[in-house]
């Protein structure tokens, strides 16, 4: 299978689980998504959403390699506990793509490329997770909201 064309698996409830990404390392996804972001001028391919969601899953679960079955199972379980009204509210309050952010604990800035709303049975309020393009690392990484601080909205990293 080609690096830039993983096939999409329509078996998940949200339609964003890419079986073709199965087994990809976190680093490979981070670098590929960054290349897409850096060269796209903001017009990312649809599979970028799949990669962003996969990076958030790997960050939340500690996985180093993507497993689409785990993703599909977790998404299915979480869907039962997440209130769609709360998801909409959380998305409205989240920093949008293009927001310039400081990565706390690091001497780096990045640009939000994707926002993924996630929740769990233990927490009734869904939370935003961000995928951030970090030019200094030439990678896009997933971060929880508590790891970022808004630096601006221009989307331009000095």
N, C-alpha and C positions, 0 to 999 in steps of 0.2 A: 504494500500500500504506500502511496506517495506521502511524503511528509506534510504537504500542504493540503491534502484532500482526504482527511479521515471520513469514513462514512458515518452518517447519522442514524442512530437507532430510535425509531419512533415508538418503542415499547414503553417509554417512561410516561408518566402522567403529565409532566411538564414539557416533554418533547425536546429537552435540551441535553439529554445524556448521549454522548457520542461513543458508541461501542468501538469505533475505529481509533479512539484515543486510549483504549484499554492497554495497560502496561507501560504507557509513556511515563517517563520520570518527571518529577516536579520541575527540575532544572530545564529539561527539554521544552516543556510547555511554557515556562517562564520566558525562555529565550525566543521561542517561535512567536508567542503573542507580542513580545516587544518588537520584533522585526516587523510584524504586521502593523502594529501601532505606529512605529517610527516612519514607515514608508507609505502609510495610507492617507495621511492628512486628515484623519478623523473618520474616514469611510472604511470601517473594518468589515471583513467578510463575516457572514452569518455564523461560521464556525468559531469565531472569536468568542461568542457568547458561551458556547459549549466549553471552550478552554477556560474562560473566566470562572464558570460554575465549577469546573473540575478543580481548578486551583483553590477555590474556597473550600471545597470538600476536603481536599488533601490537607489544607491548613487546619481545618476544624478537627479532623480525625487523626492527624499525624502521619498519614500515609505518605510514603516517598514515591510510590507508583500509583497511577490512576487505576481504579477498578470500577468499571461502569456498573457492575451488578451491585456493589456496595452503594454507589451513588443512587441508583434506581430504588434500592430498598430504603435508604435513608430518606430520600425525597418522598416516597410513598408514606412512610411512617410519620414524617413531619407534617405532611399535608393534612392529616387528621386533626392536628392540634393547633394549626395556624388559622386565625380568623382573617379572612380576606380583607375586611375593613381595616384591621390593624396593619396588614401588609401594605395597603394603599397609603395609609397614614405615615407609616415608617418610610416608604419610598419618597413621599412628598417632603419629608423632613431631612432626608439623607443628602449629603453633598453630591451634586450631580457630576457626571462625567465631564472632564475638562477642568475640574477644580484643582488648583495647585495646593499641595499639602506638604507639611513637614512630617517626616517619619520620626516619631518620638523615640529617643534612645539612640538615634543615629544622626550623623551629621549630613543628612541627605534630604532633598526634596523630590517629589514625584508628582505625577498627574493622574488623577482618577480616570481609569478607562472604563470601568464597569462597576455597577452596584448590584450586589446579590443579597436579597433578603432571606434570612434563614431563621429558624426557630426550633424549639424543642419542647418536649413534653414537660420538662422541668421549669421552663420559663414561658409564661403565657404571652409575653411580648416579643414579637419578632425583632431581630436586630439587623442593621445593615452591615455587610461585609464589603470591603472595597478591594478591587484589583487596581494596583497602582503601578504605572510605568515609571521606572527609575533609571534615567539615562546613565547615571554614574555606574550602575551595575549592568546596564544593557539587558534588563530583565523586567518583567511584570510580576509583581508578587501580591499575594492576598494578605490583607490586614484587617483586623477587627477595628471597629470605630474608636476604641480606646487607645489605639496605637498611632493615631493620626491627629494632626491639628491643621485646620485650614490656614493656608498661607496667602491665598488669593484665588481668583477665579479665571485668570487668563489662560491657563493651560500651557504657559511657556515657562520652561525651567531654565534659569540663567546658567 
